[in-house]
Amino acid sequence: MGLTGRASSRPRGTTNAATRAAAIVRTAGALGVLTTGLACGSDDDGAVSVDNSARAGDFIGAQPSDGDALFEDDGAGALPPGSTPASFTPAERGAWALGSQVPTDTDLGPVLPEEGRQDGCGTILTGIVRDLPESHPDFGGDISGLQRGLVQRELGADGNPVLSNDYDNGFIQSPESFADWYETVPGENIPFYLSLSLEGANDTFGFESHDFFPLDGQGFGDEDEDRNFYFTFELHTRFRYAGGEVFRFAGDDDLWVFINGRLAIDLGGVHGEQDETLRLDAEAQRLGIEPGNDYALDFFQAERHVTESNFQIETTLEFTSCGATVLR
């Protein structure tokens, strides 16, 4: 959303308990950090390759459970490391590609990072974007402004953020409504795979879009708006901490980054673009991290209001998790 976005007096609705009680598909564990030039989760030395002729929505599809590459080519060969597939949509920096809808009956096992892996995992991160309807009680309503402290400082046992007692400050109706954000609940949200290609420059990699609407015309549709404004995005990866790394995010609305299961960036609430830079050395003791080790990074974002959608990542982290998206 932007600060010029309209406010709404629409009362918070109620969610469908019967629908929520239906089968839930959970996204967690080692999320797909894909590479266009390195073998991921494989014992051979073959390169992961990309089909440049594929359309967005064709190249991801059902995720494999045996560590095979998520991108398949047509024999044309692999792109150089760090290259962006031609099927991606360019952003101001980097590019993105919407994959297929995630089937609610998808059943995958974890594809974990390889022990002792020394190479990186390229520059394509894949997560899950979920479309939510404007009628959802937490979406399309009031502007709260930046609200830190809406979630607790450690991830829950299910790998999701846990609301604090102050969640109402961020226009969140209840823990039950919040469960729709990062769980796949038929009838309440519609999940798709979404890949971000990070562009390198001066030892940093980044993605930047000031028109970040990956679900236009998808899911529940644009609902009488000119864009699809209501969605959440989560991705889960790992990185190798060497010392001196930074991770910056700028955007709207809610954004929570957890490192080693601990809250590292807290930009909750329905607000205009906010910007925060995490310097890992300065926060190492609080996050429980030491150089030379690999740690989990869990990223949760929500777009809950018209009229803008800004999304920027800039980092010097070396991502190491090469597994497929895990659903359970």
N, C-alpha and C positions, 0 to 999 in steps of 0.2 A: 504494500500500500504506500501511498505518498501522504504527506501532511495535508495535501489538498483533497484527500479522499473524503467522501461524504460520510457523515455519521448516520447511524440508524437507530430509531427508537423501537425496532422490532423486538418484542419480548423474546426471551430465550425459550425455545421449545423444549420438547421432551424427546428422548430417543426411543426407538422401538426395542423394548427389552427382548421380545421374542426373536427379533432379527439378530440382536447382539448375542443371544444365546446360541445362535447357529454356529456352524463350524468356523473356527478362527484360524487363519493362516498367519503364522508369526515369522517376521523377518529378523534374523539375528545372526550371531556367529561371524564367521569369516566372510565378509561380503566381497563380491567380485572386484578386485583391483586388476584390471586387464592390461595387458601390454601388447603393443603392436610389433615388438621386436624380440621379446624374450619368451622362452617356454615357461608356462605357468603350471605348477603342480604336476610336472611331468618328469620322468626319469631319463628321457632321451634329450638330445640336443637340438631337436627341431624347433623352428621358430613359429610363434603364433602368427597367423596371417589373417588378412581382412579382405572381404569381397568389396571392392570399390564400386561395384555396380548395384549393390544391395540397396533397397529402400529402407528408410527408417521404419522399424517395426518388423523387418524381415531378418535382421542379422543376429538378434539375440534369441527370441523365441523361448522355447523350453530350455531351462538350464540343465547342463549335464551333471551327473552325480559321481563321475569317475575321474575328475580332474582333467578331462579333455578341454581343449581350447573352446572358448565361448564364441569366437569368431571363426567362421569357416570361409575358405576362399574357393575360387573356381579354377585353381591351377595357375593363376597369374603371379603367384609368389607373394611374399610378405612385404609389408611396408617397412621403411627404415624405423628404428626405435624413435619414439617421440612424435611420429607423424600422425596426423589426423585423418581417419578414413574420409573419403570423398562424400559418403552418405550422411555425414554429420552436418548440422546446421551451424554456420559460423556465428559467433557472438563477438562482442567488442574485443574480447581476448579469449582464445580457445574456441570450443565448439561443443554442441550437445546433440544427442540423438535419443529420441523416444523409441523404446522397444515395444514388444508386444504386451498385451494385457496378461497379467499373471493369473493362470487358472487357479481357481479356489481349491482344486483337488491336487495341486502340485505337491509331490512328495519327494524331497531331496535329502540326501545325507550330507554332512559337512565335508568340505574339501579344505583341509587345514593347511597352513603354511608349511613349507618343507623345513625340517630341522637343519640348522646350520647354513641356511641359504645365504649366499654372499652377494648375489646380483640384485638389482632393483626390479621393480615391477612395472616400469613404464609409466605412462601419464594419463591413462584412461581409468576413471573410477566409475563403477556402476552401482547404483542404488535402487531404491523403490520409491516412486512418486505415487501418492494416493489422491485421487479426486474425491472431494467431499461436496455435498450439495449446499447451496446457500441457506437452506432451511436448517442445517445443523446448528444446534444451540451455541456453539463456540465460534461460528463463522458468519461473516456478513453483518456483524452487529456494531457495537460501539468501539471507539478508539480509546485504548487505555494509556497510551504512551509507554515508554520503556519501563518495564517492571522486572527488576532483578529479584531473585528469591522465590519465583513461582514454583520451582522444582527443588528437590532435595539435592544435597551435594554429592551423593553417590547414586550410581545406577541401581535399579531394582534387580531382584534375582532373575527376572525375565529379560534383562538387557534393555529395558525401557526407562526413561526418566520417571521419577515418582513425584507427584505433586506435593508441595508443602502445604501448610495450613493457610497460606496467603494466596492460594490460586485464584480466588475470586477477584483479586486486584487486576488480573490480566484478562478479564472477560472469559473465564472458563467456568462452565456451569458446575461440573462435578468430576470426581475421578472416573465415573462411568462414561461421561461424554468424552473425556480426555483419552480414554482407552481406544476410541475410534481413530485417533490420530496416527498411531504407529502399530496398530493391529489391523489385519485385513478382515473386515466384517461385512459379509454379503448384505447388500441393501443399504449399508451405511457409508461405504466407500468403495472405490474401484481402483485396484493397484496396477501399475505398469512398471516395467523396467525403464530406467533412465541412466544414460551414460554421459559423463562429462569428460571432455578432453582438455587437459591442462596444457597451456602453452608456455614454453620455457623462454626465459630472458634473464641474463645476468645472474645465473645460479639460482634463480627462483622459478617456480612454476605457478601458473595462475589461470583462473577462469573469471571472466567478468561479463555480466549482462545487465543492462538497465531496461531490458524488455524481456524478462524471464517468465515466459508463459508456455511451458512445454506441453500443456494439456488443452490448448485451444481446440475446441470442437470435439474433444474426447470425453470419455466417461459420462458424467451427467450432462455434458454440454456446457454452453456458455450462459445458459439460464437468463436470457433477455439482456445480457451484458455484451459488450463488444469483445471481451476476452474471458477466459476461464480463470477467475481470480482465486479459487478456493482449493488449496491442495497442501499436502505435506510431503516432505522429502527426507529420507533417512539413508545413510550409508555407513558401513562399518568396515574398517580396514586396520592395518597395523603399520608401524613405522619403526625404523631403526634410529635410536637416539644416540648421536655421536657427541653432541654438545654444540651450543650456539644456534640451534634451529629456532625458527619463528613460524607462527601460523596466524594469518590475518583473515578476518571475515568482515565484510561490510554488506548490509542488506536489511531487508524487512520481510516478514514480521519477526516472529519468535525464532531464536537460534540458540541451541545449546550444543556445546562441544564437550565431550568427556574424554579424558586421557587416563588410561589405566583405571577406568571405572569411576574417576573423580571429575567433578565439574570444573572445566577449565575456562570456558567462555560462557557468559550468562547474559543473553540479550532477549529476555522474554517480553511478551506483551504485543499488542497491536500498535505499531508505531511506524514512523518514517524511518528512512535509512539510518542505521547506526553502524559504527565502525569500531572494531577492537582488535588489537594485536597482542598475541600471546607470545612472550619470550620464554622459552622452555627452561633455560638456565635459571631464570629468576623465580620460577614456580616449581622447580624440580623437587624440592623437599616436600612441598604441599601435595604434589601429584604422586610422590613416591616413585620417582624415576631416577635411574642412574645411567650415565653414558656406557655404551657398549651393549645395551639390551634392547629387545624389541618390545613394543607396547601397543595396546589397542587404542584406536581412535574411533569414537562413536559420535556421529554427527546427526542432529535432528533439527529440521527447519519447518516452518509453517508459513504459508501465505494465506491471510484470513480476511483481507479487506481490499476493496478498490482503492486507488485507481492505478497504482504503480506496482512493479515487482522488480526489486533490485537484488542481485546475487553476485557476490565477489568472493573468491578465495585466492589468497596468495601465500605461498609457503616455500620453505627450503627443506621440508621433510623428505626423507627417502622412504617411500612406501614399499612394504615388503610382503603384504598379504596378497596371494595370487589365487585364492580359492573362489569357487562359484558362490553366488548368492545362496544362502541357507534359509530354507523355509521349514518351520516346524509348528 
